[in-house]
Amino acid sequence: MCGIVGYIGKRDVAPLLLEGLQRLEYRGYDSAGVVITSPKANGLKMVKAKGRVRDLEAKVPARFKGTTGIAHTRWATHGAPSDENAHPHMSADDKVAVVHNGIVDNAADLRAKLVAEGVTFLSETDTEVLTHLIARSAAEKLEDKVRDALRVVEGTYGIAVLHADFPDRIVVARNGSPVVLGIGEKEMFVASDIAALVAHTRQIVTLDDGEMATLKADDFRTYTTEGTRTNASPTTVEYEAASYDMGGHDTYMHKEIFEQPEAVDRVLRGRIDERFSTVHLGGLNLDAREARSVRRVKILGCGTSYHAGLIGAQMIEELARIPADAEPASEFRYRNPVVDPDTLYIAVSQSGETYDVLAAVQELKRKGARVFGVVNVVGSAIARESDAGVYVHAGPEVCVVSTKCFTNTTVAFALLALHLGRIRDLSVADGKRIIEGLRKLPEQITAILEQEEAIKKVAEEYADARSMMFIGRVRGYPVAREASLKLKEVSYIHAEAYPASELKHGPLALIEPALPTVAIVPDDDLLEKNRAALEEIKARSGRILAVAHQEQEKADRTIVVPKNEDELDPILMGIPLQLLAYHTALALGRDIDKPRNLAKSVTVE
């Protein structure tokens, strides 16, 4: 959600900033802007534009030269998308420029106070408040000016600040919104995501909440917002620039769907213990005695990560026989939950920066809970805040709509469930059975992906639907929920997911030929119950698309997926529905990688 890029060095800065913004387009945005300075320049120069980065690039003049600058892609919160509301925001004297991710909660009060003092605002944004506060500070150093402003600000922020009187530096700060420094050779970078940095450096420093940094061309230093020096050391990121390219695919979503066999192989690699029919999860820091003391598991996530948590909770209950459930982190953190010392809390986030999940983790830690993280991004905030955890190793996921990370997260939960189960009461034979099933997954996913042309035809057949129903029972219900979300996100077709057992309790009233139903029908002990649901729909002239392990007589169309172990079947049954959503959106001409109104990493409430 929103993107920040900054550079200080000797290179021409504008092309670097525009390239960085292009690499952050996947985060979702509606306007963009850039501001530059140079030791030889007189003041700051800024260009902003509503729309895409290409619209901004078209407005940048040929003589827009400098060696230091900051840039931003904005996702509207305060004020509609417009040139005026786009970042950066400049002070009245054109000396201070600020880019900001996050939300200033007390912006209205601060704005009213500044207006009473004679300040004229040019935008509707909360960010402009920060610009004027920094500009009006009487402090002599830029760092102190920024610190003065942050003392009166309430809310979340990741900011980068330029000042014409201090052309040799960029000052940045973080509280709840990611800020990453890139360390180069006599040049420094800053961004909200490493995607903007990896083309130039793989040496990064991730700021913690309450931390600031000053970047100069040949040096950087980090310190708290109170001024205490911190000792941040660069780490090497595993991704390269090529990881963020489309690799011959038309969209990132298509690429990432087809990367899943390799991604699943990666999350399994080095973790299977054949000798004891279990797995090694070195990041857990949980010995057998501690594992046996866990009385309940609570999984917290948002959106797709929440759905992965629903599948994970079922696996943990089935394999480890520990009561487990999943809940949206955004709800959990506001309902004053009872925090039980015998409960293991698991925070799930693709980016590792999802604000609602991070806030829940911080609240749980404050109350003494044990929190594990299941995240994709190494060194992310949730990974650092958690006591221990598991990386899902899906690789960079650029499309706003999550596919391979969802699949890898469910596989990571299968590993965790197996690990806990073998410590408790899961037999060696069952452990071996699950391991054999896990090993089959990459090959079986490949077999599903080979059905793309057939799934494309089904998608084109259903693309004219104004609404769709998704149903599943027990293991199939979380799959239905995630598939419903995928269709909504990328095609904009309204979709609802219900447990198949709930059809008679209301949703059956909606069934008619104009409302197709997608039914998840695994070949397990509930097969006949699921078939009965298909009978009910067909008796009311409803159209049915089944995702099953064998052709379903009552379905108009069936997508057949390979059979694995019952506990692992949900991992596979979601794959064809990713392709269904993709090709439905393609048939409707949607902007697949950047769906309207959505952002990849939701770092504000």
N, C-alpha and C positions, 0 to 999 in steps of 0.2 A: 504494500500500500504506500504510494508515493515513493519517490526515489531521490537520493542525494548523490551528487558527484562533485568532487573538488580536486584541484591540482595546484601545486606550487613547484616551480623548477625553472628550467631554461627553455623548454619547448613552447611552441605556439599553442596556447591553451584551448582556444575555441574548438578546434577539431577533436581534441581529446575529450572535452566535456560532452560534445554532441555524440561521440562514439559511446561514451559511458552511459548517457541517457538512453541510447538505443538498446543497450544491453539490459537496461532496467525496465523496458517497456512492458515486459510480462507482468510486472507488479500491479498494473492497472493505473490509469491516470486519465485526465481530461484536458490538461494544459501543461505547458513547459516553459522554462525560462533559463537564462544564463546571464551572469554578470562577471566582468573581468576587471583586473587592474594590472599595473606594471610599475616598477620603480621609475620608468620614464614617462608614465601617463599622468595626466592631471585629473584625479578623481576616478570614479567608477563608470563603466559603460555597461548598459543593460539592454537586453532584448527579451521580450516575452510574447507568447502566442497561445491562444486557445486552440485545442486540437492536438495533433500528433507531433512527435519530434521533427518529422519532415516539414511540418508547417513552420516550426521554429527555425529550422535550418534555412528555409527559403527566405526568412526575414533578416538573417544575420548578414550585415554588409561585408563587402570584401576587405575593408580596412578595419576589421574588428580584431585588433592584435593585442596581445598581452601574454604574460607568462604566469599569471596567477588568476584563478577564477573558481566560482562555485556555480552549480546548476541544479535543476530540480524538475521532476515531473510530479504534478499535483493531482490528487484524487479529492474532489470537493467534499468539504465538511461544512465550513462556515462560508456561505456565499456560493452562488452558482458558478459554473465554469465560465471564465471570461479572461480577457487579456489583463484586466485590472486585478483580478483575484489570483492570477498566476504568480508563483514565486519565481525569482527572489522578490523581497520587498525592501524598498529603499527609503532611507530617512529623507526629510525635507531638504536637507543640505547636500544630498547625494553623496554622503560620506560613508554611510553604514548600509550594508546589504546583508540580509538574512535569508537562509532557506531552512525549512522546518518540517519535520515529520512529527505527527502527534496532535494533541488537542490541548490548548490552554483553557482549563476549566473556568478560571476566573477572568476570562478575557473581557466580558461585558463590563465588569466593575472597573477593571484597569482602563478600558477604553473611555468610559465615562469620566474618570479622573483626569486622563490625559486631555480629553476634549475641553474640560473645564480649565485646564492650564493653557489652552490655546493651540493645541496640536490639531492639525487637519489630517483626517484619514482619507486615503485614496482607494481603499478596498474594503470589503466586508469581512475580511479574514481575521482570525484570531492571531495569526502570525505577525501581522503588522504591529500589534502591540509590542512584541519583543523588539522590533526594529527601533521604535521610538524610545523605549526604555533604555536600550543600549546607547542610542545617540544622546540622550539627555543625562547620562551618568557623568558625574564630575570627576570620576577616577582618571588617573593619568595613564594607566596601562589598559590595553584592549582586554586582557584577561580579566582585569578587575571590573571593567565596564560590563562585560558579559555576566560576571558573577553577581554584580549588583542587580541586574535584570532578573536573573534566575532566582534570586532570593524572594522576590515578590510574586513569582509565577507559580500557579498550582496546575498540575496536570502532567501530561507526558510530552516528551520532546526528544528529538535527535536534531541538533542544529549545527550549521556551519555559518561562520560570520566573517565577512570582509570589512575592512575599514580603510578608507583612502589614506589616513594618516599613519597607518601601519602596513604598508604594502609588502612587507617581508614575511607576512604570516597569515595563516588561517587559524581561527580559534573554533573548536568544536566542543560539544557537550552532549551527554546522553542521560536520559531518565525514562526508561520504558520503551524507547524506540531505537533500533539498532544503529550503531555508528562503528565503522570498521576503518582502520588506517592501513594504507598500503605503503610499504617501505621500499623505496627505489634507490638508485645510485644518483645522489645529489638531486633528488626529486622526491616529493611525497604526494600521496593520494589520500583521499577520504571518500567513503561511499556508505550507503545504507545497506549494501549487499556486495559480497565478494565478486558477484558476476561482473560488476563494473571495473574490477581491478585485475582479474587474472590475465588479461591480455598484456599487462605491463609489469606485474610483480606477483609473486606467490608468497611473499613475506608480509604477513598481516598482524595487526594488533586489534583485538576486539575490546572496546571500552565497556566497562561495567556501569550499571546505574549509579548516578551520583559522581561520575568521573568526567573530567574535561581533558583536552589536549591542545597544545600549540604546535602547529606544523610550520616548519621553515624548510627551505629547499634542501638543506644538508643535515637536518636534525628534527627531532620531535621530543616532546616531554609530556608526561601525563601527570595529573594531579586531581584531587577531589574538588568538589565545588566549594569546599571550605579552604582550599589552598594547600592542603597537605600533599606532598610529592608521593606518587605511586610508582611502582617499578614494573611497568609493563614490558614484557619481552616478546619479540616477534615469533610467530609460529609459521610453519610452512603448510599451505593448503594443498590438498590432494588433487584439486581440479585444475585443468588447463583450459585455455580459451576455447579449444576445439570442443570441449564438453558442452558449450553453450551454442554451438552451431546446429543447423537443422539436419546436417548429414544426408542431404539428398531427398528429404521428405518435404512435402508441401507445407506442413505445419509442425509445430513443436508437439502438439497433442498426438499426432499420428506417429511421430518419431518415438515419443515416450511410451506409447502403448506397445510399440514393437520392440522396445528395449527391455521389456519385462522378463523374458527368459534369462537374459544375461544378468539383470538386476537381482532376480531371485537367486540365481546361482551365487551371486556376490554376498548376499546376506547369509547364505548357508555356509559359505567357504570357511574352513578352519574351525567350525563350531560344533561339528558332529563328533561325538565320542562313541565309536563303535564298541569298544570294550565293555562299557557299562550301559549301552543302549540309551544314552542321554546326550546332552549337549553341554559345551563349555560357553559360558557367557561371562567373560572376564570382567566386564564393567559392572557386574551386579554387586560385588562386595557383600554377598549374602551367604553365610555358611549354612550347613545343614540344620544346625540347632535353631538359627534365626528363621530359616525358611519354615521349619515345622511350627514355629510360634505364631506365624501369620494366621489370623482367624478370618479375615475378610480381605477382598481386593476391591478397590474402588478406582475406576479408570475415568480420567477426565480429558476431554478434547472438544474441539469445535468443528462442525461441518463434517467433512470427509474423515477427519481424525477421530471424531466421535463415533462414526459408523464403524471404523476399524476397531475402535474400543468395544463396541457391541459384539463384534465377532470374537475379539480377544477374550471378553468376559465369558462367553459361552465355552471357548476352548479351555480356559482355566477351570471352570466348573467341571467340565467333562473329564479332563485329564488329571487335574490335581485334586478335584473334589473339595475345592475351597469356594465358599460363597463369593460370587463376584458379580459386579454390575458396572455399567457405564452411565455417565451423566454429562450433559453439556457443561463445560467449565464455566461458561457465562452465567448459567443458572446456579451452579454450586456455590460460587463465591459470594452470591448475594442473599442466600437463604439462611445464613448463620448456621451452617451444618454442625452436627456433633462430630468432633474429631476424636477417633478412637485410637489409642496407642497400639492396639493389636491389628490395626488395618494397614495394609500396604497400599499406598496411593500411587497411581501411575499416571503421569502427565504425557499426553501424546500431542505432537506438533510436527508437521513437515518442516517448517522453517526453524523451529526452535525459538521463535520470537513472538508467537501469537499472544497478544496482550492479555486476553481473558484467561488463557491457560497459565501464563507467567504470573499473573496476579493471584490466581488460585494457589499456585506453588508457593508463592511468598507468604500467603496467609496460612497455608498448612505448615510451613516451616516455622512460622512465628508461634504456632500452637504446638510445636514439638512433634509433628507427624514425620513419619519416614516416607520420602517421596522418591520414586524412580522416574526417570525420563525415557521416553521412546521417541527419538527424534532422528531427523535425517542430516542436519547440518552440524558438523563437528565444531565445538567451541561456541555454540549459540547460547543465548541467555538461559533457556530452560535446561540445557545440558549442564551449564555451570552451576545453576541454582540447585539442581537435584542432587540427592545424596549419592546416587549411582544410576545406572541405566544401560540401555541398549541402543546402539546406532543401527539404523536400518539400511544404510549403504545403498540407497536407490540411485545415487548420483544426482547431479543438478536437474531440477524439474522446472522448466521455464514456462510452460503453458499454465495459465491461471487455474485451469481445471486439473485436479490431481488424478493421476492414473497409476503410474508405476510406484509412486510413494505409498499410495493406499495399499497396493498389493504387497509391497515389501513390509509394510507395517503389520499386516495380518500374518505374514510369515514370521516376523519377529515375535508376535504374540504366540504363535504356535511353538516356537522355540522356548519361550518363557514358560508356557504351560507344560511342555514336556519336561523341562528342567525341574519345575516345582513338583510335578507329578511323580517323577522318579525318586525325588527325595522323600516323598510321602508314600503313597500306596500303589502307584502305577507299576505293573509287573514288567519284568524284563521283556517278555514276549510282546506286550503292548508298546513298550518303548521302541523295540525293533520295528514293529509294524508302522508306527508313526514316522520313524526315520526313513523307512523305505518309501513311504508316501511323500515325504518332503523331497527326497531325491528325484522323484518322478516329476515334480512340479514344472521345472523348466521345459522339459520335453512336451509335457501335456499343454502348457501354455502356447508353445510353438504350434501344436496341432490345432488349437483353437484359432490362432491368428491366421492360419492357412485357410480358414473359412471366410476370410474377409469379403470376397466377392458375393458370396451368398448372403452374408449379413447386410451388405450394402443394398442388395435388392429388397430385403425385408424392410430396411430403414426407409427406402424410397417409397415403399408401399404404405408405410405408416406416417410419413412426413406431413400428410394433410390433416392429421388429427389435431383438434384444438386442446385436447386433454387426454391423459393416459393414466390408467390405474396399474400399480405394481403390487403384487401380493407374494407372500412367502410365509412359511410356518416354521417357527423355532429357528433352525440354522439358516433357513432361507429368508427370514424376515429382514435381518440387517443388510443382506444382499439387495433385497427389494428397495430398502431405504436409500442405499447408496446409488443404485441405478436410477431411481427417481430423481435424486439430486443431480446426477450427471446430466440427465435429459433436460432438466430445468435450466441448469447453469449454461449449457452450451447451445441449446436449440431454442430456448425461451418458450417451449411448450409446457403448459401447466401439467404437473404430474403429482400424484399422491401415492403414498405407500401405506398399506395396511397389512396386519397379520391376516392370513387366509382364514383363520378361525373367526375373525371379526366380521366377515362379510354379512352374515345374517343380522348383525347388530347395527345396521345403518348403511354402510357403503353399497349394499346390493341395490338400493334404490336408484343408484346412479347408472347401473348397467343398462346399456342399449348399444345398438350397432355403431353409433358414432363415438363410443368410448372404448377404445381397445384396452385389453388387460394383458399385462406381461406377468406371467406366473413362473415362480421359481419352484421347480419340481424335482428335487434330488431323489435318487433311488435309495431311500433309507427306510426306517421303520414307519415313517409317516407318509409313504408314497400313496397309499390308498386314501388317506385323509385329504391329501392335496388333489388327487383325482376327483374326489367328491366335490371339491370347490370348483373345479373346471366344469363339472356337470351343472352346478348351479348357475354358472355364468352362461354356459351354452344354452340352457333352458330359457334364458332371457334374451337370446339372440346377440349375446356379446361376442365380439371378436377376441380371439386368444392367441397370443404368442407365448409359447412355453420355452423355457430354458431348462433342459432336462438331460438325463443320461440315456434316454431312449425316446423314440418318437411317441408323442402323446396323441391318442386317437381323437380326443375332444378338442385339440388345439387346431387352429387354422394353419399355424406355422410352428415348427419346433426347431430350435437351435440345439443340437446335440453336443454335449461336452464330455470329455473323457471322465471316467469314474476314478476317484481316488479313495482314500479312507473317508468314512463318514464325517469325521471331525474336520478334515481338510477340504472337503468339497466346496464350502463357501468361497475359498480363495479362488478357485477356478471359475465358479459360476458367475462371478462379476465381470470377467474378462470380455465375453462377447457383448455384454451390455455397455461396456465402454465404447466398443466399435459401433453399436447401435446408436448411441448418443452422437458419436462423431459423425457418422454418415447421415443421420437425420439433420444435423446442423449444416453439414455440407450441402445437402439437397435444398435447404432453405436459404443458403447464401449467408450464413452467419459469420461473424468475425471470431473464428474458433479459438484462437490463442488468447484473445482479449475480449471476453464476453462483457456486454454492457453492464455498468454499475458495479462490477466486481473487481477485487484486487487479490493478488496472490498471497501476500502475507498481511494479515489483518492485525496491525499494530496499534489500533485505536479501538475504543469501545463502540 
